[in-house]
Structure formats: C-alpha cells, structure tokens
Amino acid sequence: MTQLASRQALLGTETAFETLAKAKELERQGKSIIHLEIGEPDFDTPEHIRDAAKQALDDGFTHYGASAGQMELREAIARHQTKRQGYEVSADSVIVTPGGKPVMFFTIMALIEQGVEAIYPNPGFPIYESMIEYMGGTAVPLQLNEETGYNADIDNLRSLITPRTKLLIVNSPNNPCGSVIPESDLEKIAAMAVENDLIVLSDEIYKDMYYGGQKHVSITKFPGMRERTVILDGFSKSYAMTGWRLGYGVFPDFLVEPITRLMTNSVSCTSVFSQMAAIAALEGPQDSVAAMMEEFTKRRDLVVEGLNSLPGITCLTPRGAFYAFPNIRGTGMSSQEFADKALYEAGVALLAGTAFGEFGDGYIRISFANSQENLREAIERLRKIL
C-alpha cells in the first residue's frame, strides 16, 4: 500500500467543519440543532454583487485569468486599500486568491522551513499553527489573555523572539476571541518587528466588523512596516461571500513574484467572473455592511447577557468580529466536554476553545451569526443542561 508523506501527520484541521458534519448527521436523525459553530455571516450576498456576477457570465468572463488576478479587480482593491489604510497601495502588490486561506498558506510556504520559527496568536485561527508545522517550521504560540481582553502581553511577545524567528502573525479583530489589538500595542509590535527584521502576516479579514464606532487600524501604518507586512483580506465576512471563495493579499515587493508562482503552480487563477463581481462589492453600495453590523451588535449584546446569566460561565464583550469566547471553567467541564454535552444533549453546535490552540482550554467559541430567536433558544437549551 502506498504510504503518505510523513509531513501529512503534521497537518491539522478546522474543527468548525468537523462539528458541522456531526451536527448535520444529528439533523438527519431528526434532532433539532442550533448552529453556532461556523464562522460565516448568515446573510445573503447583496443583490448588486450577485447581479454583477450574472452580468460577468453573460459578458464572457468564463475563461482563464491572470494568476495574480484580474487587473480590474487588483486596481479596485488598491483603491479600496489606499482609502482604508491612508497611504498609496499599488495594484502590482495585490494578488487575488480563492479565499483568504491561500494568502496565509502561500506566505507560510514561501517563508517557513526547517529551523525557522513563526509566532502566532493562541487562541487563534487553527490553520496558522497547522501550516507552520506542515512546512517544517516551529510554531511558537503567543498566549492571548482573558485578563487583558484576549490580547497578548507585549513583554511575553518580546521574550518569544529568537534569532530563528522569521514570521509574526497578528489577527485583529481576532477569531475566536472577538478581541481588538490596541493601537498602542500595535505600535510596540511594529517596533519589535522592525528591530528584529521580522515579516508580519496581518490577518485583517474582519476589518469591517467593529462595535461601538471603532475604526480599523492596520499595523502597516507604523514606520518600516509596509515593506515587511502581508495584509490578508477578502470578501467572505464583509460581504457575506463565503461560498464565492474570494480573498486577496497585499504583499511587499519581494513576495509578489514568489506568491504569484505559487498561485500558478496550485490553482492557476481565481474564478474570473467572481472577481468581476468583487469589483461591485468594493465600489457599489456599502449599506449592507452597516446593516449587517447593526444586527450583529444586537446579537452580540443578547449573547453576552445570556451567557453571563448561565451558572459557571462568564463572558467578555467582543469588540470585533461575530464571536463570543466565554470562560466555562466554573462549570467543572473541560472545553471538549462542554462542547460535546452542548451538541448531544442540548442540540447546540459550538466549538471547544481547544480547537483554537492549547490556551483555549477552559473556553468555548460561539458564533452569533444566527437569528436572535435561535440565539435566545440556544441560551435556554444550555441553561437546562447546566
């Protein structure tokens, strides 16, 4: 029998999809499940974006495109990023990918090898650690502390940097914690990156998802960061386009050609008619984003209040994204025990904090991308099993 390459054992997974599969199987058995596990907006893609995709099909955008992306979209992204970031972004630095994951995948592939260390947030998106280890590197977890609003201790970060450290990953707003890195901390992190000649992967996929009138601040605003930072962004969250598989990276000059080659060698190009629709997303009406966040604000408040009313559970108020990351240690259960009990006894699909790294133990992640009615019902179902 053919044996798999040994590195396959290093490849992790995304537990949300595993939990979704279990929940769907229970639904097939006739059980009622409330889905709070998947991190995607429960809104439809806005009509003007769907219409643009249909028009692109009629206009013949059904063939191969450039590996780096359609120039029309790359220029639109550059205009969008220039306006958002406050400095000039060139279309030549933009690469369009099928989803946001390839930006982290290709960046890590291009930079990480045996003997190289990469620091990543923990709890954090599980693919960071998975891909670092898959490429033979050493994944160094940077603990996010509940006591500091699920942000890292800057002195702790400084202690983790060694001569072997090459890559630092930051994610704000954060998945799974819903936290936002304070601008003062970002400035200190930027200074450390420059001082230690680190490349930074800045995952900004939730940049439109802030609460209380906050505005997004990218680490690239600080001196010396544009030439060493990869910005990961996309359309999945802001425009409810998860199934379209559209992401992009804004890359420093030295990475543009290598990442484009990785695109050529892997997927050839991103769906072309989808890219034309993405122009409409960026340059069309933005009221759907505001309306979505208005609804998410109501759901966030409902969920936080509900979770804090449950015995043994405490929950900080998320400042961004659409996740709550409550502390469940007072229940006496581990994260996985709680998640299993919630699914099989209460019919509530949520994720154990350990799905996001070792420092997630004692927590669970709840996506409040569901209706207020279902969120209220989920809280009451959890109350019964507690």
N, C-alpha and C positions, 0 to 999 in steps of 0.2 A: 504494500500500500504506500502511496506517495505521502511523504511526511511534510507537514507545513514548515515554513521557515521559523526558526526559533524566535524571531522578533514578534511573531504573531501573538505569543504569550504575553507580550508587554502591552498589547493594545486593549484599552479599556472600552467602555461603552457609555451610553447616555441612558440612565435609569428611567428617565421620563417615558421613553418609548417602550421599555420593558413593562413598566407599570401600566401603561396604556393598553398593551396587549393583554395583560391579566384582567384588567377592568372590562375590556371588550368581551373576553371569554365569559366573565361572570354575567354580563348583559345578555349574551347568547343563551345563558342558562335561565334567563328570566328575572335576574336580580336588578334592582334599581341602583344605579351608580351615579354619583355626582362627581364630575371630572374637575379636579383641582390640581392635576399633575402636569399637564402640558403647558409649556410657556409660549402660547400664541394668542393674540387678540381674538376674541370671539365675534368680531365684527366682519362684515363683508368688505372686500376690496372696493373702494369708492367707484361709482359708476363711470366717471370720466376716465379712469385708468383702464377699466375693462373695455370701454369703447375704443380707447386708443390701441389696445391690443388687437381688437377685431379689425380696426382700420389698417393696422400694420400687416395683418394677414392678407387682407384684400389688396394691399399695395405691393405684395410680393416679398415681404421680409421673411422668407421661408428657407433661405439658403445659409451656407456657412458665412460666418463673420470673422473679423479680426480676433486673434486670440486675446488681445488686451481689451477688447470691447469695441462696440460701435463708437466712432469718433463723436457722433452727435450726442450720445449719452455721456461720454467722457467729458465733453465740453460742458454739458449741463451740470454734471456732478462738480466740475471745477468751479463753475459759477456759484453753485449751491454752497460748496465748502468755503469759497472765498468770502461769501456773505456771512456764513455762520462763524468762521474762525477769525475773521478780521484781518487776514493777510492774503496775499495773492497765491492761489493754488493753480498749478498748471495742469491742463488736461493730460499732458505727457506723463504725469506722475500717477495717474489714475488707472487702475486695472479692474475691470468688471468680472465678477466671478459668479458661478452658480450657487448662490447662498453666501452667507458670511463665513462659514466654516473654512472654505478653501483659503481665505486670507490668513487665518491662523495656521492652517495646515501647511501651506506653501512657505510662509515666513519661517516656521519652525524647521521645515525640511531644508530650507536654504541656509540656515544658520547653525543648527544644532547637530552635533556628532559626539562620538565617544570622547569623554574627558571634559565636555563643556557643561556648564551649569546654567539653568534658567530658573528664575524666581517667578512664582505665580501666586495669585491670591487663593487662600484656602480658609473658609469655604469659598469655592469658586466654580466656574463652569468646568465640568469634568474633562472636557476634551483638551484643555491646556496640559494637564498632567499626562494624559494618555499619549498625546503626540510627542511631548518632550521625551518620554521614556521609549516610545516606539522608534525614535531616531537615535537611540543610544545615549542620550544625554542624561544628566542628573536633574530631576525635578525637585526644586527646593521650595517647600511651602512657606508662604508668608501668612501668618495667622491674622485673621480679621477678628477683632474682639468685640463682643457684645457691649462691654463696658465703655467702649469708645464709639458706639453707634455702628458697629461692624466695620470699623476702619483699622488699618494697620498702625502699629506703634512704629514711629519713624526710627527710633533708636534700634529697634529689633531688625528693621529692614537693613539698616547700616551694618549690623553685625552679620547678616547673611551674605553680604557681598564679599567674594574672594577673587583672587586673580583669574580663576576659571569661569567666573560669571560673565556671560555674554548677552543674555536676554532678560529683560524685566517686563512682565505683563501686568498692566493695570486695567481695571474694568470699573467704569463709573458712568452712570448708575450701575449698581452691581447686581448680578444674578449669582446667587439666590437671595441675597440679604436685603435688597432694596435700598442699600446704603449709597451715599454720595461722598466722594473724597473731598474734604475741604480744600479750598483754593490754596490756603497757606501750606497744607501738606503736599499738594501737587507741586508747589514751587520748590519745596525741600527735596522731593523725589526727583524733580528735574535736575536740580543741582548735583545730586548724587550720581545721576545717570551721566552727566557731563564729566564730572570728576573721575568716574571710573570707566569712561568710554563704553557705556552700555547701549545696546539697541533696545528701544522700548516698543512693545506692541500695545497700543492703546485701543482697547475694545470699547467703542463708543456707539454700539448698536442701539442703546436706549437713550440716545442724546435728546430725543424729543419728549421723554417721559419723566418729567419733574413735577413735583407738587409744591403748592404754595408760592407760585410765581418765581421759583428759582430758574436761573439760566445756566445752560451748559458751559463749562469751562474745559477746554482741552489742554492737555499737558504741552501741546505744541506751541502754546502762546508764550512759553518761557524761553529765555535765551539759550541757543545751542540745541534746541530740541527738534526743529523741523527736519534737520539733516540726519537725525538718528531715530525718528519715530515713524512707525507704521500705524496709520489710523484705519481701524476696521469699522466699517459702517455698512448700511444696507437698507432694504425696503420692507423687510418682513414685519418689523414691530411697528414702525411709524405709520405705515400704510396698510396694515393687515394683509400682507402679501406673502405669508409664509410658504404657501404652496407654489409660488411663482419661482422660487429659488433664485433670488437676485441679491447679490451683495457686491461690495467693492472695497478696495483698499486704496489709500493714498500713501504712496511709497517714497522713501528717499531715493535719490537718483541711482545709487549703487545697487538697489534691489529691483529696479524696474525691469531690466532685461532678463535677469535670472528668473524672476517670478513669471514673466511672460513665457519663457521657455517651459516652465513647469506647467503652465496652462496648455501650451501646445502639446506637450507630451502626455497630458492626462485627459482633458475633456475637449480639446480643440478650441472651443469657444462657448460662450454663454448663449442661451436661446435668444435669437436675434429679434423676433417680434416682441418678446417680453421686454427686451432692452428699450425698444421704441416706446412701449407703454410706460416704462420707468421715467422717461422724459416728462410725460404728462403728470406723473406723481410729483416730481420735483417742481415743475413750473406751472402746474394747474392750481386749482383752489386748495387751500390748506385747512378749510373749516372742519373737515372730517377728523383731522388730528386733534384739534381743540375740543371737538365734541366727544371724541373717544376719551381724552384725558379728564374731561368733566365727569363723565360716567365712572371712570376708574377712581377718581377721587372719592365719590360716594361709596363705591365698593370697598375701597381701602379703609375708610372710616368704619364702615359696617363690620368688616372682618376683624380689624384690630380691637374694636369694642367687644365683639363677640368672643374672640379668643381670650381676652383678658378676663372675661366672666366665667371661664371654664376652670374647674379645680385643677391645680398643679401646672397651669400654663400661664406664662407671661409673654407679652409681645410688644416689641418696639414699633413705633410708627414708621413705615417705609418712607423714604424721602424721594425715591425714584423707582422706575420700572413698575411691574404689577405683581410683585411677590411680597408675601409676609414670611418671616423666618422666626417663628415663635420658639421660645425655650420651653421644652416639655419635661425637664428633669424632675419637676415636682410631682409628676405622675408615677414616678418609680419605674418607668419603662425606658428601654433604650429607644433610639430613633427608629430602628427597623421594627422592633416590637410594636411600637405605636403605629407605624405606617401599615403593618400587616393587620393589626386589630381594626384600624380605621377602615381598611378596604373590605376585609372579610366579614366583620361584624356590623359596621355602620354603613357600608356602601359608599364610603368617601375615599376617592383615589387622590392621594397626596404622596409626597416624596420624603423619605428619610433624609435627615441632614447629612448623613454619611455618604449619600450619593454625590455630594459636592466636596468630599475630602475628609480627612481624619478629624479636622477641627469642627466638623459639622455634627459630631456626636452630641446628643442631648437636644437636638433641634429638629424641626421638620420644615419643609418648604411648602407653602400653599400659593398656588397661582390663583389670583382673584379675577381671572379672565373668564368669568361666568356671570350669569344673571344675579341680581340682588336676591331674587326669590330663592334661587338654588343655594346661594351663599348662606342665607338665613337657615335654610333647611340643613345644610351641612353642619353648621354650628350646633344645631339642636341634636342632630344624629351623634355628633361627637360628645355632647353633654350626656346623652343616655349611656354611652359605653364607659364614661368616666365616673 
